[in-house]
Amino acid sequence: MGDEPGGAADDSAVARARALLDAARRVVVLTGAGVSAESGVPTFRGQGGLWRSHRPEELATPEAFARDPELVWSWYDWRRHTVGQARPNPGHEALARLEARLGDGFLLATQNVDRLHQQAGSRRVRELHGSIWVLRCTGCEREREDRATPLPSLPPRCAACGALERPGVVWFGESLPADALGEALRAAATCDALVVAGTSAVVYPAAGVAVAALRAGRPVIEVNLDPTDLSGQVTVSLRGKTGELLPRLVGA
Ligand code: OAD
């Protein structure tokens, strides 16, 4: 019984969602770009979204990288700069507080590559789409973390073997990290409540984490500015900003 699509989150819907969370011992949260929007990180499909002005197949596929690594890297270098200036917002902080309350009963599966959840204090994070701060060698597969923005030379090369390095993110057409995805799917199917926040929930298999909870009959709370394909199926659908609603759901 989702609330009216497009309707603002009223107090009774927030109270219902909060009661579900208060009673839950095992909570899974699935987040997307909307959670970082209030930190100044652009989303993909919303207003001002990256895929409104850029073509994903030119920037976020293995084929694009093989064709023009400099172009792909200059885009990621720009995104690293943007993300590097961002700070966690009250939505990230609320999820860190929820984890502090639940301990091992908490799991945060994120599609975000910005590490803002970790910066806010979240520890039980599974990065379904990798991290923009990780560089991976296309030759020897060595991974390293590098927070320099801009990177000193583009495209970067592996210090060990000299091959090109690529961003440590998941591109279209690539597999998600199987351990992280498997753990998130299993936890979603057995949790007491799942929160799906700030994601259009159209990119699979990540969106499947929310669907796994729905299929298993678990309570699902959605927090999003706009209605999504999931809104009509979830237990409570809250329309608004994650930076405002997540703190109301979690409390101080
Ligand atoms: P999208 O840009 O597809 O969706 C962002 C969602 O957040 C939309 O549904 C917005 O309505 C909502 N939103 C925006 N600002 C919000 C706010 N302040 N509070 C609440 N909701 C807000 O981003 P994702 O769902 O994360 O993958 O996209 C999934 C994947 O598609 C990304 O990980 C990326 C992209 O292509 C890859 O690059 C592989």
Residues whose N, C-alpha, C, O or C-beta is under 5 A from the ligand:
A	BS01	OAD	G32 A33 G34 A37 E38 T43 F44 R45 G46 G49 A60 Q111 H129 V170 W171 F172 G198 T199 S200 A201 V203 V223 N224 L225 D226 G240 K241 T242
